[in-house]
């Protein structure tokens, strides 16, 4: 037994000594880590839990030409709580949590007081150091929070942590939405519009802030201030005129709805500078609902149709082959090119007309035959004219995503025997609406082609950082004599041609209508139902061009699909608004001596004294009447007792006064001056008799 007992005690000692040595080793290792390697591991721990995080700067604003905000960044805030902050003692928390819950419920109105109280107590019990209270609150809400119980102790003591964010807003919502664009945070997705093209100026320079990781992906600021303050972005000043932008979008949307069209765009450009004053892009996104989802005006390359005929006739006139009043053959509106039939939808009753008439009437056959006649032996010479007018080159505008133009060359694989005549009338070539407008704008601008301008300035804190001047693409697209003839043709379209219904009495318009069939990919133009593109491109006033504009409507859904019917009304509404707002376009009124001017309006019948007083103030000579009343011819109006007077020509107040003073009961109908009275003048009066006076 003794031997067994000794053996057991010995084994216990061995185990005890083993544990003792193991404990000593652990203590030694801890001491080594604490003192010998302490700084090393502390630095490593800090590197894992502390980091300088990026603080995004405030993004610059985008303004319209008049200073109205098109896009801005509004401050928003995320609110977190450190419920173990030094100032939040057990006593303070218990005494003030009820009041805090009441104020939070009253401010946000999303939970009851009791719900907030329970939530705060649970977070306190869980010793939350970065508890999310609320996301995306406003500036006024975060300012109110700072005055609430507990929070008013300050950040370190009260535990209130507010992280500022920013949210991009467009005050005018859809207005010019696609041109203003947006910035994508995802690098795989492209930013568009001004937001994307001028991102470098708008975004500013990021700052740095020391943050501590307190959870897997939750970071808490270490200090109250940023270590490196962010530098806010610069502001972008555009060329957009908000009033004209609104008119363009409204006019375009009205026509799209009226004709059940899929897509439409409109652009208004200042002739001399190339500044884009309005650009609208609308697509049907629901039943009778249209919105901006793509910038068709700058990105959609299509066959322009008859608006391209301007380039064709300029080429022919530049080479001296034809003049505006030369007679050309219409072939009675039908012809063939290598067994491909071409015919006009509207034919004239005579076979030969002047170029002026053919262009104004938009005769396809006449234009195609004209170009084929003079260029069929050397078609490249015709193409060279188009390239000299820079129709084959992109405009390199300030925005991204410009559609690529195409003017087919004889060297291209898809050049055919019918390419020349069909190119001349706007097929087998592609242009964006903006590229076509830039060409028309050059005609309006005495031949000088200028690059379209969307942004005028970059400003930082009110100071101009960069100014964008008008850039000239080419000084002249053709000779001055050809240019004058081309402008004559465009004016004729509105005077007597396909756009004569938009002729305006106060100012002149020049332009060209276009109607093109839309190709359905490999299936050509007639795969099922034929689709059309209606357009009008021009400028105004025709004699002194100040603005140019283009309207394009894609795939109108009803039987009406001509540019004259669909695009012209939009152009006219935009032009009328510009004319109304721009006094520089109005003719100066000439003063005419009083002695020679006889165009004054006829004075209403009524009391003599007020009429004479008004005439004297206006310095209008009148014959003085000795009676109290006069008629509209400045003659005396005799008032006889018990006899109904004539009140025709009087205003309502004078007529009622005179008739009621004679004892009649008056019932007026309508507005304006009296045109008829139910009881004729000269009849005897019966006291209280009803007399109806009609005004107009």
Buried (B, 14 or more C-beta within 10 A) or exposed (E): EEEEEEEEEEEEEEEEEEEEEEEEEEEEEEEEEEEEEEEEEEEEEEEEEBBEBEBBBBBBBBBBBEEBBBBBBEEBBBBBBBBBBEBBEEEBBEEBBBBBBBBBBEBBEEBEBEEBBBBBBEBBEEEBBBBEBBEEBEEEBBEBBEEBBBBBBEBEBBBBBBBEBBEBEBEBEBBBBBBBBBBBEEEEEEBBBBBBBBBEBBBBEEBBBBBBBBEEEEBBBEEEEBEEEBEBBBBBBBBBBBBBBBBBBBBBBEBBBBBEBBBBBBBBBBBBBBBBBBBBBBBBEEEEEBBBBBBBBBBBBBBBBBBBBBBBBBBBBBBEBBBBEEEBBBBBBEBEBEEEEBEBEEBBEEEBBBBBBBBBBBBBBBBBBBBBBBBEEEBBEBBBBBEBBBBBBEBEBBBBBBBEBBBBBEEEEEBBEBBBBBBBBBBBBBBBBBBBBBBBBBBBBBBBBBBBBBBBBBBBEEEEEEEBEBEEBBEBBBEEEBBEBBBBBBBBBBBBBBBBEBEBEEBBBBBBBBBBBBBBEEEEBEEEEEBBBBBBBBBBBBEEBBBBBBBBBBBBBEEBBBBBBBBBBBBBBBBBBBBEEEEEBEEEEEEEEEEEEEEEEEBBBBBBEEBBEEBEEEEEEBEEBEEEBBBBEBEBBEBEEEEBBBBBBBBBEBBBBBBEEBEBEBEBEEEEBBEBBEBEEEEEBEEEBEBEBBBE
